[in-house]
């Protein structure tokens, strides 16, 4: 079982980096990612952020994908009709084209084509009324009758406005003459009678780093024609006649992944006896042809693959001179699909309504003409579309004296076969399948019957639920012309990258050490860039039920099983701090508790006579406890209100976005700290006796032995108030342990270490902010120690005056206080540095840097303790017999 887990653990990449805030609600709630979610990401990561990720020490491969948008070339396919011709002298055919998608459930009208074939007369080229067509030389007519205009047939009185879905009404007429081959529609192929149509393919153009993509997935080994992209390959200028084109290098997928084909229904029309066909075609062809009855004589099927190949051959020829079809006048981006809340455990995507304005033609920005797109885009859509309208003008800025077309021209340099990419275990399939569409299987009996048991595939509808993967790939440098807002309205070059897929060095399987390496790199990426970081190593596929509403062109409502991925680990950095920093902040809070507890102990001891008096007059111990604790809670409340006010002012001055709730958290936190710190001192106060009203403060710590050395005197003084001494040493204990560990890691591993701690692999990264946090802990410990020494001095004022009276010099008294400080410092730093040393050994830090760090920590603790003694020593000279007797 363990071997199976290990073999299925390794994926193409370990970490997925996306723009901040790109996770949808379902992902945030359940950690689920759509396999096809890349189709809705268009930018959000800057090139600088990408290079930051690429240069991190633990990163082996960082492969970016920058989705540019959907371009819409047309792919046409023709078929011959010679075998269908009859011996009749005049023949008319009607071919009705229908695009069929969603396994036959959606049928989109593409248009109608008529074919006129005559054996009677020859054709001649004629021109008139601004158009050029073919005229039939008919006896008795002075001029040839223009039977076959080159433009589409439009009913008389109908508007000639072209809408984005006007292809459903486009009617064309092709004319052939057996007596004059090559003078009709067969000019290119004389004698060949043919019909055909085109499909507008929405193709997602994306940019990659060719070197990183080759290292991650061996994309360079999938090239089947032409060549692979060069590293850093840029657009080049090419002279086409009197102007220049910007040729963007592109490699194209050999597979369109479109579940759509075209059906052609061929009818032979019945022409009445005595009908003057040439005259009728020359006068009102639409009215004449549309009223003729027909009988079906054949059907043809045009595959999406064939039309896609035609789009590549015609629009992206090897020399880049194929005409304007390879010019990207406009392109479109699409939003990700969003969902309603679960309805009976089913995902229901939200339907969107895209206005016709998204298809407005680039060449006529103020007119009512639109870009021709597939009729499928009039169907139900689930993605909001955003046009990037290109500029059809020229510029003289690039080449002096030459006009350069502002919008780029895609230049096909190679074709790749995604099926040649290396496969990974289906049990560990990660999201972002860059080169494959998602698989949506029928989820109930009705859907299986409608789809004939096959999966639902993408269509030519850009806003459809299932989207194509990127089929055209260029380089990060090659995409730059598409991101120029001067040429494409709405384009943005500031953050063009959609995702970064990261493979981490040294990851071999699901072992703890590999996982720790991945977590360390993920943490570093987030901290350096602020982007959303997800660990995909260890991800597992999960199928969810999706309910699609019915379409407008015949597709019924479908229940589908869609592949999603359950992320292995989601680093929710936007909602919580990492464990290390959280631990250091917790140490600050613990030190604060010690500091407050020390102050509370001092306050209780300073009020011993007051408390003893209250007990003498009848106060209960419970009342004493409540009063003392309430005072500390009140102090904590005031401190919390002050802290919240300061935080709010600072956030306003620094333009930080901080909610009222977060600011208000300072109040309960402050109250909680004060309460915890005050429980033991309040309990000690309640345990006081009535004789404390007259008992000296240090009488309880009397020692019945002879003291002959300064050190022993200092040690006895430390023992007199054990609770206070313990609190003073605790702060230095925490600071010493943290400082020992941070110094050793920083020295041995330049701030990074991945190791094990009691069997669990952990990763630690040391930064300047961590040392600042330890510095705050040291400061609090120093203040606490200084307070303890000062209180000891004040409570033993009579003792010090007595010693001075019997002949002790101030130098001896200073040595006593300094020795007390040193003892407290060593009591805290020696155990703390040992704990830090043990933790470092568990993490695999070498003993030498640990020993050096431990020594530095102990010496630093002594220095801090001596510095803390300066404040009480400054008060030593003020202790005189009159002042002490006055206080007594």
C-alpha positions in Angstrom: 0.0 0.0 0.0 2.8 2.4 0.9 4.5 1.7 -2.4 1.3 2.5 -4.3 1.0 5.8 -2.5 4.6 6.7 -3.3 4.3 5.7 -7.0 1.1 7.8 -7.4 2.4 10.8 -5.4 4.8 12.3 -8.0 3.1 14.9 -10.3 4.3 17.2 -13.0 4.8 20.0 -10.5 4.6 20.4 -6.8 3.4 24.0 -6.3 0.8 26.0 -8.2 1.2 29.8 -8.0 -1.8 32.0 -9.0 -2.8 35.6 -8.7 -3.9 36.8 -5.3 -7.6 36.3 -4.8 -8.1 34.0 -7.8 -9.6 31.2 -5.7 -13.4 30.8 -6.2 -15.7 30.3 -3.2 -15.9 26.5 -3.8 -12.2 26.2 -3.7 -11.9 28.3 -0.6 -14.6 26.2 1.2 -13.5 22.7 0.2 -10.0 22.9 -1.4 -11.3 21.8 -4.8 -10.0 23.1 -8.2 -11.5 22.6 -11.6 -9.2 20.9 -14.0 -10.2 23.5 -16.6 -10.0 26.5 -14.4 -6.9 27.9 -16.4 -9.3 28.9 -19.1 -10.7 31.7 -16.9 -7.3 33.2 -15.8 -5.9 36.0 -17.8 -3.0 37.7 -16.1 -2.5 38.8 -12.5 1.2 37.9 -12.0 4.0 40.3 -13.0 7.1 39.3 -14.8 9.1 40.6 -11.8 7.2 38.2 -9.5 7.9 35.3 -11.9 11.6 36.0 -11.8 11.5 36.2 -8.0 10.0 32.7 -8.0 12.4 31.4 -10.6 15.5 32.6 -8.6 14.5 31.0 -5.2 17.1 28.5 -4.0 14.7 25.5 -3.6 13.0 25.9 -7.0 14.0 23.4 -9.7 11.6 24.5 -12.5 9.3 27.5 -12.6 7.1 27.3 -15.7 4.7 30.2 -16.3 1.6 30.3 -18.5 0.3 33.6 -19.7 -3.2 33.4 -21.3 -3.5 36.1 -23.9 -7.0 35.5 -25.2 -9.1 33.8 -27.8 -8.3 34.6 -31.5 -10.9 33.5 -34.1 -9.5 32.3 -37.4 -11.7 30.5 -39.9 -11.2 27.0 -41.1 -12.9 26.1 -44.4 -13.4 22.6 -46.0 -14.8 21.8 -49.4 -16.2 18.6 -51.0 -16.7 17.7 -54.6 -20.1 17.3 -56.2 -19.2 16.0 -59.6 -20.5 12.6 -58.8 -23.9 14.0 -57.9 -24.4 15.7 -61.3 -27.1 14.4 -63.6 -27.3 14.6 -67.4 -29.9 17.4 -67.2 -28.9 20.6 -69.0 -29.8 22.8 -66.1 -29.3 21.7 -62.5 -29.8 23.5 -59.2 -28.7 22.3 -55.7 -29.3 23.5 -52.2 -26.7 22.7 -49.5 -27.8 23.4 -45.9 -24.9 23.5 -43.5 -25.4 22.8 -39.8 -22.8 22.7 -37.1 -23.4 19.9 -34.7 -22.1 20.0 -31.1 -22.6 18.3 -27.8 -22.7 14.9 -29.3 -25.5 15.8 -31.7 -27.8 17.6 -29.2 -26.9 21.2 -30.3 -27.5 22.1 -33.9 -26.3 25.6 -35.1 -27.3 26.9 -38.6 -24.2 27.9 -40.6 -25.9 29.0 -43.8 -27.1 27.8 -47.1 -25.3 27.5 -50.4 -26.8 27.1 -53.8 -25.0 25.5 -56.8 -26.0 26.3 -60.3 -24.7 24.0 -63.0 -25.5 24.4 -66.7 -24.6 22.4 -69.8 -26.3 24.9 -72.2 -24.2 28.0 -72.2 -20.8 29.2 -71.5 -19.8 31.8 -68.9 -18.0 35.1 -69.2 -16.7 37.5 -66.6 -18.9 40.6 -66.2 -18.8 43.6 -64.0 -21.4 46.2 -63.1 -22.9 48.2 -60.2 -19.5 48.1 -58.5 -19.4 44.2 -58.3 -17.7 41.5 -60.4 -19.4 38.2 -61.2 -20.0 35.6 -63.8 -22.3 36.2 -66.7 -24.0 33.5 -68.7 -23.9 34.1 -72.5 -27.5 33.5 -73.5 -28.6 33.8 -77.1 -30.9 36.7 -77.7 -29.3 38.9 -75.0 -26.8 41.6 -75.9 -24.9 41.3 -72.7 -24.2 38.2 -70.6 -26.7 37.7 -67.8 -25.0 38.1 -64.4 -26.2 34.9 -62.8 -23.7 34.5 -60.1 -22.7 37.6 -58.0 -19.7 37.1 -55.7 -21.5 38.6 -52.7 -24.0 36.8 -50.5 -27.7 36.7 -51.6 -29.8 39.2 -49.6 -33.6 39.4 -49.9 -34.9 42.6 -51.4 -35.8 45.1 -48.7 -33.7 43.3 -46.1 -31.1 45.1 -44.1 -27.5 44.4 -45.1 -26.3 44.9 -41.5 -24.0 42.0 -40.6 -24.6 40.7 -37.0 -22.2 38.4 -35.2 -24.5 35.5 -35.8 -25.6 36.4 -39.3 -24.1 33.3 -40.8 -27.3 31.5 -40.0 -29.0 33.7 -42.7 -26.1 33.9 -45.2 -27.0 32.5 -48.6 -24.4 32.1 -51.3 -24.6 31.0 -54.9 -21.8 29.1 -56.8 -22.1 28.8 -60.6 -20.5 26.3 -63.0 -20.7 25.8 -66.7 -19.7 22.6 -68.5 -19.0 24.6 -71.6 -16.5 27.0 -70.0 -14.5 25.4 -67.2 -12.6 27.9 -65.1 -14.9 30.8 -65.9 -17.2 30.2 -63.0 -16.7 29.5 -59.3 -14.2 26.8 -60.5 -11.6 29.4 -61.5 -9.0 27.9 -59.2 -9.9 24.3 -60.1 -11.4 24.2 -63.6 -14.1 21.6 -64.0 -14.4 20.8 -60.3 -17.9 21.4 -58.9 -17.6 21.8 -55.2 -19.3 23.2 -52.1 -18.2 23.9 -48.6 -18.3 26.2 -45.6 -16.1 27.5 -42.9 -16.1 27.4 -39.1 -14.8 30.2 -36.9 -12.6 28.5 -34.4 -12.0 30.2 -31.0 -8.4 29.3 -30.2 -6.8 30.2 -26.9 -3.4 31.9 -27.4 -1.0 31.6 -24.5 2.6 32.4 -23.8 5.2 30.1 -22.1 8.8 30.1 -21.3 10.1 27.5 -23.8 13.1 26.4 -21.7 11.1 26.0 -18.5 8.2 24.2 -20.4 10.7 21.8 -21.9 12.2 21.0 -18.5 8.8 20.6 -16.9 6.9 18.6 -19.5 9.3 18.0 -22.4 7.2 20.1 -24.7 10.1 20.3 -27.1 9.8 16.6 -27.8 6.3 16.8 -29.1 7.1 18.8 -32.2 5.8 16.9 -35.3 6.3 19.7 -37.9 8.5 22.8 -38.1 10.5 23.7 -35.0 10.2 24.4 -31.3 10.2 28.0 -30.0 13.6 29.5 -29.3 14.4 30.9 -25.9 13.5 34.5 -25.6 12.2 34.5 -29.2 10.7 37.9 -30.1 8.4 39.1 -32.9 10.1 40.1 -36.0 9.3 42.6 -38.7 8.7 41.4 -42.3 8.1 43.5 -45.3 4.9 42.7 -47.1 4.6 45.0 -50.1 4.7 48.6 -49.0 4.3 47.9 -45.3 5.6 45.7 -42.5 4.0 43.1 -40.3 4.9 42.1 -36.8 5.3 38.3 -37.0 4.7 36.6 -33.6 6.2 33.1 -33.5 3.6 30.5 -32.7 3.5 26.7 -32.3 0.0 25.1 -32.8 -1.5 22.0 -31.4 -2.2 19.3 -33.9 -5.6 18.6 -32.1 -8.4 21.1 -31.8 -10.2 19.2 -29.0 -13.5 20.5 -30.4 -16.5 18.2 -30.2 -18.2 19.7 -33.2 -18.6 18.8 -36.8 -20.5 20.2 -39.8 -23.3 18.3 -41.6 -24.1 19.2 -45.2 -27.6 18.3 -46.5 -27.6 18.3 -50.3 -30.9 18.7 -52.1 -31.4 18.8 -55.9 -34.0 21.4 -56.7 -37.0 20.8 -59.0 -37.0 23.3 -61.8 -40.3 23.8 -63.6 -40.7 23.1 -67.3 -40.0 26.2 -69.3 -38.4 28.1 -66.4 -35.9 30.7 -67.6 -33.2 30.0 -64.9 -30.6 32.4 -66.2 -33.0 35.4 -66.2 -34.4 34.5 -62.8 -30.9 34.3 -61.3 -29.9 37.6 -62.8 -33.0 39.4 -61.6 -33.9 38.1 -58.1 -31.9 35.0 -57.3 -32.9 34.8 -53.6 -36.7 34.9 -54.3 -36.4 32.4 -57.1 -34.2 29.8 -55.3 -35.9 30.0 -51.9 -39.3 29.0 -53.4 -38.0 25.9 -55.2 -38.7 22.4 -53.8 -35.9 19.9 -53.4 -35.2 16.3 -52.7 -32.2 15.1 -50.7 -29.6 13.4 -52.8 -26.7 13.1 -50.4 -25.2 14.1 -47.0 -21.6 15.0 -46.2 -19.8 15.4 -42.9 -17.0 17.9 -42.4 -14.8 17.1 -39.4 -13.5 19.7 -37.0 -10.0 18.3 -37.4 -10.1 18.9 -41.2 -11.3 22.5 -40.8 -8.8 23.2 -38.0 -6.0 21.9 -40.3 -7.3 24.2 -43.0 -7.2 27.1 -40.6 -3.6 26.4 -39.9 -2.7 26.0 -43.5 -4.6 29.0 -44.8 -4.2 31.5 -42.0 -0.8 30.6 -40.7 1.2 29.6 -43.7 5.0 29.1 -43.4 5.9 32.4 -45.0 3.5 34.6 -43.0 2.1 36.0 -46.3 -1.4 34.3 -46.3 -3.3 37.5 -46.2 -5.3 39.2 -43.4 -6.7 36.0 -41.9 -3.5 35.6 -39.9 -3.8 39.2 -38.5 -5.4 39.3 -35.0 -7.6 42.3 -35.4 -9.2 41.4 -32.0 -9.2 38.8 -29.3 -11.3 38.0 -26.3 -10.7 37.0 -22.7 -13.3 35.1 -20.6 -14.1 35.0 -16.9 -14.1 31.7 -14.9 -17.3 29.9 -14.4 -19.1 30.7 -11.2 -21.6 28.5 -9.3 -24.6 28.8 -7.2 -24.5 27.2 -3.8 -24.9 23.4 -3.8 -28.4 22.3 -4.9 -29.0 18.8 -3.7 -25.3 18.1 -3.8 -25.0 19.3 -7.4 -23.0 22.2 -8.8 -25.1 24.5 -10.9 -23.1 27.1 -13.0 -24.4 30.6 -13.3 -25.7 31.6 -16.8 -24.4 34.9 -18.1 -25.7 37.2 -20.8 -23.0 38.8 -23.0 -24.1 41.8 -25.0 -23.7 42.0 -28.8 -21.2 44.8 -28.2 -18.5 42.3 -27.3 -18.4 41.3 -31.0 -18.2 44.7 -32.5 -15.8 44.8 -35.4 -12.5 46.4 -35.0 -12.5 48.1 -38.4 -15.7 49.9 -37.8 -15.6 51.1 -34.1 -18.6 53.4 -34.4 -20.7 51.4 -36.9 -23.2 48.6 -36.5 -20.9 45.9 -38.0 -19.6 43.0 -36.0 -17.0 40.3 -36.1 -18.2 37.1 -37.6 -18.2 34.4 -35.0 -19.6 30.9 -34.7 -23.4 30.7 -34.3 -22.6 28.6 -31.2 -21.9 31.9 -29.4 -25.6 32.7 -29.5 -26.2 29.6 -27.2 -26.3 29.6 -23.4 -23.0 31.0 -22.0 -21.4 30.6 -18.6 -18.4 33.0 -18.9 -18.3 36.8 -19.3 -16.4 37.9 -22.4 -14.2 40.9 -22.6 -13.1 42.1 -26.0 -9.7 43.4 -26.9 -10.4 45.4 -30.0 -7.4 45.8 -32.2 -6.4 48.8 -34.2 -6.4 48.3 -38.0 -4.1 51.3 -38.7 -0.5 51.7 -39.5 2.4 53.3 -37.6 5.7 54.8 -38.8 7.4 54.5 -35.4 9.2 51.1 -35.9 10.9 51.4 -39.2 11.7 54.9 -40.6 9.9 55.5 -43.8 7.9 52.3 -43.6 4.4 51.7 -42.4 4.0 49.0 -39.8 0.6 47.3 -39.1 -0.1 48.0 -35.4 -1.9 44.7 -34.7 0.4 41.6 -34.8 0.4 38.8 -37.3 0.8 35.3 -35.9 3.6 33.3 -37.7 3.3 29.6 -37.5 6.8 28.0 -36.9 5.8 24.5 -35.7 3.1 22.1 -34.7 3.1 19.9 -31.5 1.2 16.9 -30.6 -0.1 17.0 -27.0 -0.5 13.2 -27.0 3.3 12.9 -26.9 3.5 14.6 -23.5 4.6 12.3 -20.7 1.8 10.9 -18.7 1.4 11.0 -14.9 -0.5 8.8 -12.6 -4.3 9.3 -12.8 -4.5 8.9 -9.1 -2.3 12.0 -8.5 -3.6 14.1 -11.4 -3.2 17.7 -10.6 -5.2 20.7 -11.7 -4.2 22.9 -14.6 -4.0 20.3 -17.3 -2.5 22.8 -19.7 -2.8 20.8 -22.9 -6.0 18.8 -22.5 -9.6 19.7 -22.0 -11.4 18.4 -18.9 -13.5 15.2 -19.1 -17.2 15.5 -18.3 -18.9 12.2 -18.3 -22.7 11.7 -18.3 -24.0 11.5 -14.7 -27.5 10.0 -15.1 -29.4 7.8 -17.5 -31.0 10.7 -19.5 -27.6 12.3 -20.0 -26.0 9.1 -21.0 -28.7 8.6 -23.6 -28.4 12.2 -24.9 -24.6 12.0 -25.2 -24.6 8.3 -26.3 -22.4 7.5 -23.3 -19.6 9.8 -24.4 -18.0 12.8 -22.6 -19.1 16.4 -23.3 -16.4 18.1 -25.3 -15.8 21.8 -26.0 -17.6 23.6 -28.7 -16.9 26.8 -30.7 -18.8 28.8 -28.1 -16.2 30.8 -26.2 -18.5 31.2 -23.2 -19.5 27.5 -23.1 -19.1 25.5 -19.9 -16.2 23.4 -21.2 -13.4 25.5 -22.6 -10.6 24.5 -24.9 -7.0 24.4 -23.5 -4.5 26.7 -25.1 -3.8 25.5 -28.6 -1.5 28.3 -29.8 1.7 28.9 -27.8 4.2 31.8 -28.1 7.0 33.1 -25.9 6.7 35.6 -23.1 8.4 38.1 -25.4 6.2 37.1 -28.3 3.0 38.0 -26.5 4.1 41.6 -25.9 2.4 43.1 -29.0 -0.9 41.7 -27.8 -0.6 43.6 -24.5 -0.1 47.1 -25.9 -3.1 49.1 -24.8 -2.5 51.5 -27.7 -3.2 48.7 -30.1 -5.7 46.7 -28.1 -8.2 48.6 -26.0 -8.3 47.1 -22.5 -5.1 45.1 -22.7 -2.7 45.3 -19.8 0.9 44.4 -19.8 1.6 45.0 -16.1 0.8 41.5 -14.9 0.4 39.2 -17.9 1.1 35.8 -16.3 -1.8 33.6 -15.3 -0.1 30.8 -13.3 3.3 29.5 -12.4 3.9 25.8 -12.0 6.8 25.0 -9.7 8.8 21.8 -9.3 10.9 21.7 -6.1 14.4 20.3 -5.8 14.9 17.1 -3.9 11.2 15.9 -3.9 11.2 12.2 -4.4 7.8 11.1 -2.9 5.5 11.4 0.0 8.2 11.2 2.6 8.3 13.8 5.4 11.5 15.5 4.1 10.2 16.0 0.6 7.0 17.4 1.9 8.9 19.8 4.2 11.0 21.0 1.2 7.8 21.7 -0.7 6.3 23.6 2.2 9.4 25.6 2.7 9.5 26.8 -1.0 5.8 27.4 -0.9 6.2 29.6 2.2 9.1 31.5 0.6 7.1 32.1 -2.6 4.2 33.5 -0.7 6.3 35.7 1.6 8.3 37.1 -1.3 5.5 37.7 -3.8 2.2 37.8 -1.9 0.6 35.5 -4.5 -1.8 32.6 -3.9 0.3 29.5 -3.4 -1.1 25.9 -3.4 0.7 22.7 -2.9 -0.4 20.3 -5.5 1.9 17.4 -4.6 -0.3 14.7 -3.2 -3.4 16.0 -4.9 -6.1 13.5 -5.8 -8.9 13.6 -8.4 -12.5 14.0 -7.2 -15.6 13.9 -9.3 -18.4 16.3 -8.7 -21.9 16.3 -10.1 -22.6 19.3 -12.4 -26.1 20.2 -13.6 -26.2 22.2 -16.9 -29.4 24.0 -17.9 -30.8 23.2 -21.4 -29.3 25.1 -24.4 -31.1 27.2 -26.9 -30.4 24.9 -29.9 -31.6 21.5 -28.8 -29.3 20.4 -26.0 -31.3 19.1 -23.1 -30.4 19.7 -19.4 -27.5 17.5 -18.6 -26.2 16.0 -15.4 -22.4 15.4 -15.7 -19.6 14.0 -13.6 -16.7 16.5 -13.8 -13.2 15.9 -12.7 -12.0 18.3 -10.0 -8.8 18.0 -7.9 -8.6 17.9 -4.1 -5.4 19.9 -3.3 -2.9 18.1 -1.2 -2.2 21.1 1.0 -3.6 24.6 0.7 -1.4 27.3 2.2 -4.0 29.7 3.4 -1.6 32.5 3.9 -4.3 35.1 3.5 -6.2 33.8 6.5 -3.4 32.6 8.9 0.2 33.2 9.7 2.7 30.4 9.2 3.5 28.3 12.2 7.0 29.7 12.8 5.9 33.3 12.9 2.9 32.4 14.9 5.1 30.6 17.4 7.4 33.6 17.8 4.4 35.9 18.3 3.1 33.5 20.9 6.5 33.7 22.7 6.1 37.5 22.8 2.7 37.1 24.4 4.1 34.6 26.9 6.9 37.0 27.8 4.3 39.8 28.2 2.4 37.6 30.6 5.6 37.1 32.6 6.2 40.8 32.5 2.7 41.6 33.7 2.9 38.9 36.4 6.1 40.3 37.7 4.4 43.7 38.0 1.4 42.1 39.7 3.6 40.3 42.2 5.3 43.6 43.0 2.0 45.4 43.5 0.8 42.7 45.8 4.0 42.7 47.9 3.9 46.5 48.0 0.3 46.5 49.4 0.9 43.7 51.9 0.1 46.0 54.8 -3.1 47.1 53.1 -4.2 43.6 52.4 -3.3 42.5 55.9 -5.4 45.3 57.3 -8.4 44.4 55.1 -8.2 40.8 56.4 -8.1 42.1 60.0 -11.3 44.1 59.6 -13.2 41.1 58.1 -12.6 40.9 54.4 -12.8 37.4 53.0 -9.9 35.8 51.0 -12.3 35.5 48.0 -13.0 39.3 48.1 -9.3 40.0 48.2 -8.8 37.7 45.1 -11.6 39.4 43.2 -10.5 42.9 44.0 -6.8 42.3 43.0 -7.8 40.4 39.8 -10.4 43.1 38.9 -7.8 45.8 39.1 -5.6 43.9 36.7 -8.5 43.3 34.3 -9.3 47.0 34.4 -5.7 47.8 33.6 -5.8 45.3 30.7 -9.0 46.9 29.3 -7.5 50.4 29.3 -4.4 49.0 27.7 -6.5 47.2 25.0 -8.5 50.3 24.2 -5.3 52.3 23.9 -3.7 49.7 21.7 -6.8 49.6 19.4 -6.8 53.3 19.1 -3.1 53.4 18.2 -3.6 50.6 15.7 -6.5 52.4 14.0 -4.5 55.6 13.7 -1.5 53.9 12.4 -3.5 52.0 9.8 -5.1 55.2 8.6 -1.7 57.1 8.4 -0.1 54.2 6.6 -3.1 53.5 4.3 -3.4 50.0 5.6 -6.7 48.1 5.1 -7.6 46.9 8.5 -11.2 46.0 9.5 -12.8 47.3 12.7 -13.0 43.7 13.9 -9.3 43.1 13.6 -8.5 46.4 15.4 -10.9 45.5 18.1 -9.2 42.2 18.7 -6.6 44.1 20.7 -9.1 44.7 23.5 -10.0 41.0 24.4 -6.4 40.0 23.8 -5.1 42.6 26.3 -7.8 41.7 28.9 -6.9 38.0 28.5 -3.2 38.6 29.0 -3.9 40.7 32.1 -6.2 38.1 33.5 -3.8 35.2 33.0 -0.9 37.2 34.4 -2.9 38.3 37.5 -4.4 34.9 38.6 -1.4 33.7 40.5 -0.5 37.1 42.1 -4.2 37.5 43.1 -4.2 34.0 44.6 -1.0 34.9 46.5 -2.7 38.0 47.8 -5.7 36.0 49.0 -3.4 33.6 50.8 -1.8 36.5 52.8 -2.2 36.5 56.6 -3.4 39.3 58.9 0.2 39.6 60.4 1.4 40.9 57.0 0.1 44.2 58.2 3.1 44.5 60.6 5.6 41.9 59.1 8.6 43.2 57.1 8.6 42.5 53.4 11.6 40.2 53.5 11.1 38.5 56.8 9.7 35.3 55.1 12.9 34.8 53.2 15.3 34.9 56.3 18.1 32.5 56.1 19.6 31.0 59.3 23.1 30.4 58.1 26.4 32.3 58.1 27.2 34.1 54.9 30.8 34.7 54.2 31.0 35.5 50.5 29.3 38.0 48.2 28.1 35.3 45.8 26.3 33.4 48.5 24.7 36.6 49.8 23.5 37.4 46.3 22.2 33.8 45.8 20.3 34.0 49.1 18.7 37.3 48.1 17.6 35.6 44.8 16.0 32.8 46.8 14.1 35.1 49.1 11.5 35.8 46.4 11.4 32.6 44.3 8.3 33.5 42.3 9.6 36.9 41.3 13.0 35.5 40.4 11.4 32.7 38.3 9.4 35.2 36.4 12.4 37.4 35.7 14.5 34.4 34.5 11.6 33.0 32.3 11.8 35.9 29.9 15.5 35.4 29.3 14.9 31.6 29.0 12.6 32.1 26.1 14.8 34.7 24.4 17.9 32.6 24.8 16.3 29.5 23.3 14.9 31.4 20.3 18.2 33.3 19.7 20.3 30.2 19.9 18.2 28.4 17.3 17.9 31.4 14.9 21.7 32.2 15.1 22.6 28.6 14.4 20.3 28.2 11.4 21.3 31.5 10.0 25.0 30.6 10.2 24.8 27.0 9.0 22.2 27.2 6.3 21.9 30.9 5.3 18.6 31.1 7.0 16.9 27.9 5.6 16.7 24.5 7.1 14.6 21.4 6.4 14.8 18.6 8.9 13.0 16.4 11.3 11.7 17.1 14.8 10.7 14.0 16.7 9.9 12.2 13.4 7.9 15.0 11.8 9.7 16.9 9.0 9.6 20.7 9.5 11.0 23.6 7.6 12.3 26.8 9.1 13.3 30.0 7.4 15.1 32.8 9.4 14.5 36.4 8.5 15.4 39.8 9.9 11.8 40.1 11.1 12.4 37.0 13.3 15.4 38.5 14.9 13.3 41.7 15.5 10.7 39.6 17.3 13.4 38.0 19.5 14.7 41.5 20.2 11.3 42.4 21.5 11.3 39.4 23.7 14.8 40.3 25.0 13.6 43.9 25.7 10.6 42.7 27.7 12.8 40.3 29.6 15.3 43.1 30.4 12.6 45.4 31.6 11.2 42.5 33.8 14.6 41.8 35.2 15.3 45.4 35.9 12.0 45.7 37.7 12.7 42.6 39.8 16.1 44.0 40.8 14.7 47.4 41.6 11.9 45.9 43.8 14.4 43.7 45.6 16.6 46.8 46.3 13.6 48.8 47.6 12.4 46.0 49.8 15.8 45.4 51.3 16.6 49.1 51.7 17.1 48.7 55.5 19.4 45.8 54.9 21.6 47.8 52.6 21.7 50.8 54.9 22.7 48.6 57.8 25.5 47.0 55.8 26.8 50.5 54.8 26.6 51.5 58.5 28.7 48.6 59.7 31.4 49.4 57.1 30.5 48.0 53.7 31.5 50.2 50.8 29.3 51.1 47.9 31.6 48.9 45.7 30.6 45.8 47.6 27.0 46.7 47.5 27.2 47.2 43.8 28.9 43.8 43.4 26.0 42.2 45.4 23.3 43.7 43.1 25.3 42.9 39.9 25.9 39.3 41.1 22.2 38.9 41.7 21.6 40.1 38.1 24.2 37.7 36.8 22.6 34.8 38.7 19.2 35.6 37.3 20.6 36.0 33.8 22.4 32.6 34.0 19.3 30.9 35.4 17.4 32.0 32.3 20.0 31.8 29.5 21.8 28.5 30.3 18.6 26.3 30.2 17.2 28.4 27.3 20.4 27.9 25.2 20.4 24.2 26.0 16.8 23.8 24.8 17.6 25.7 21.6 20.7 23.5 21.1 18.6 20.3 21.5 15.9 21.6 19.0 18.6 22.5 16.6 20.1 19.0 16.8 16.7 17.5 16.0 16.5 19.7 12.9 19.9 18.5 11.7 21.8 21.7 12.5 25.5 20.9 13.0 26.8 20.9 16.6 29.6 23.5 16.0 27.3 26.4 14.9 24.8 25.4 17.6 27.6 25.5 20.3 28.7 28.9 19.0 25.2 30.3 19.0 24.6 28.9 22.5 27.7 30.6 23.8 26.7 33.9 22.2 23.3 33.5 23.7 24.6 32.9 27.2 27.1 35.8 27.0 24.4 38.0 25.6 22.1 37.1 28.5 24.8 38.1 31.0 25.3 41.4 29.2 21.5 42.0 29.2 21.3 41.1 32.9 24.1 43.5 33.8 22.4 46.3 31.8 19.2 45.6 33.6 21.0 46.2 36.9 22.0 49.7 36.0 18.6 51.1 36.9 18.5 49.8 40.5 22.2 50.6 41.0 21.5 54.2 40.1 19.1 54.2 43.1 21.6 52.7 45.5 23.1 56.1 46.4 19.7 57.4 47.5 19.4 54.8 50.3 20.3 56.7 53.5 19.3 56.0 57.1 17.0 59.0 57.4 15.1 58.2 54.1 14.7 54.5 55.1 13.5 55.4 58.6 11.1 57.9 57.1 9.5 55.2 54.9 9.3 52.8 57.9 
